[in-house]
């Protein structure tokens, strides 16, 4: 999800782009309110990871079924106003805090939910 300003900025910058690029932009969701942070939702088979664009926000990990049942309908209804609406502590099954060594911890946490493999 993009802030309204970021979405408009990209729309203007990409106006002369190929139809494929413009189509991709049209599929991006915008926050319905005055969000100050963009959020990126990564959908996997069993989990959805929501990562935020600004430092200081942990990535939230949700079970895919919970996300699909409780958050997706709010996207469709336009009720996701700001990044706070994507931070559902009671639903999350984990988070990724970007401190020293976070990559390895994130790798193991996501692997637990079937994302990626430990073979490198």
C-alpha positions as CSV (number, residue, x, y, z in Angstrom):
1,X,0.0,0.0,0.0
2,X,1.3,3.4,-0.9
3,X,0.6,6.8,0.7
4,X,-1.5,9.0,-1.5
5,X,1.4,11.3,-2.2
6,X,3.7,8.4,-3.2
7,X,1.0,6.9,-5.5
8,X,0.5,10.2,-7.2
9,X,4.2,10.8,-7.6
10,X,4.6,7.4,-9.2
11,X,1.6,8.0,-11.5
12,X,3.1,11.2,-12.8
13,X,6.6,9.7,-13.2
14,X,5.3,6.6,-15.0
15,X,2.7,8.3,-17.1
16,X,4.7,7.7,-20.3
17,X,5.7,4.2,-19.4
18,X,4.6,1.0,-21.2
19,X,1.0,-0.2,-20.7
20,X,2.4,-3.1,-18.6
21,X,4.0,-0.7,-16.1
22,X,0.9,1.5,-15.9
23,X,-1.2,-1.6,-15.4
24,X,1.0,-2.6,-12.5
25,X,0.6,0.8,-10.9
26,X,-3.1,0.6,-11.2
27,X,-3.1,-2.6,-9.1
28,X,-1.3,-0.9,-6.2
29,X,-3.4,-0.1,-3.3
30,X,-3.5,3.3,-1.6
31,X,-4.1,4.0,2.0
32,X,-7.6,5.6,2.4
33,X,-6.3,8.1,4.9
34,X,-3.3,10.3,5.5
35,X,-0.7,7.6,6.0
36,X,2.9,8.7,6.4
37,X,4.4,5.3,5.6
38,X,4.0,2.9,2.7
39,X,3.5,-0.8,3.5
40,X,4.4,-3.8,1.4
41,X,2.4,-7.0,1.8
42,X,4.2,-10.1,0.8
43,X,1.8,-13.0,0.3
44,X,3.1,-16.6,0.8
45,X,1.2,-19.8,0.9
46,X,0.7,-19.8,4.7
47,X,1.7,-16.3,5.9
48,X,1.6,-12.7,4.8
49,X,4.5,-10.4,5.8
50,X,3.7,-6.7,6.1
51,X,6.8,-4.6,5.8
52,X,6.8,-0.8,6.4
53,X,8.9,1.7,4.4
54,X,10.2,3.7,7.4
55,X,12.7,2.7,10.0
56,X,11.3,1.9,13.4
57,X,8.4,-0.3,12.2
58,X,8.7,-4.0,12.7
59,X,7.5,-6.3,9.9
60,X,4.4,-8.1,11.0
61,X,3.8,-11.7,10.1
62,X,0.2,-13.0,9.9
63,X,-1.3,-16.4,9.1
64,X,-2.6,-16.2,5.6
65,X,-6.0,-17.4,6.6
66,X,-6.3,-14.7,9.3
67,X,-5.1,-12.0,7.0
68,X,-7.5,-13.1,4.2
69,X,-10.4,-13.3,6.6
70,X,-9.9,-10.1,8.7
71,X,-7.7,-7.7,6.8
72,X,-8.4,-8.3,3.1
73,X,-12.1,-7.4,3.5
74,X,-11.1,-4.1,5.0
75,X,-8.8,-3.4,2.0
76,X,-11.8,-4.0,-0.3
77,X,-14.1,-1.8,1.8
78,X,-11.5,1.1,1.9
79,X,-11.2,0.9,5.6
80,X,-7.4,0.7,5.8
81,X,-6.7,4.3,6.4
82,X,-3.1,4.3,7.7
83,X,-0.2,2.0,8.5
84,X,-1.6,1.6,12.0
85,X,-4.6,-0.3,10.5
86,X,-2.1,-3.0,9.3
87,X,-0.6,-3.5,12.8
88,X,-2.8,-6.0,14.4
89,X,-0.9,-7.3,17.4
90,X,-3.6,-9.7,18.4
91,X,-3.5,-11.4,15.0
92,X,0.2,-11.5,14.3
93,X,2.2,-14.7,14.7
94,X,5.5,-13.0,14.8
95,X,7.4,-9.9,13.8
96,X,10.8,-9.0,12.4
97,X,12.7,-6.2,14.2
98,X,15.6,-4.9,12.2
99,X,18.3,-5.1,14.9
100,X,21.7,-6.7,14.6
101,X,21.4,-10.3,13.3
102,X,17.8,-9.8,12.2
103,X,18.3,-11.5,8.8
104,X,19.1,-14.9,10.4
105,X,16.3,-14.6,12.9
106,X,13.9,-13.7,10.1
107,X,15.1,-16.5,7.9
108,X,14.4,-19.1,10.7
109,X,11.0,-17.5,11.6
110,X,9.8,-17.5,8.0
111,X,11.1,-21.0,7.4
112,X,8.9,-22.2,10.3
113,X,6.0,-21.0,8.2
114,X,7.2,-22.7,5.0
115,X,8.8,-19.7,3.4
116,X,12.1,-20.4,1.7
117,X,14.5,-23.2,2.6
118,X,17.5,-23.4,5.0
119,X,19.7,-24.7,2.2
120,X,21.9,-21.9,0.9
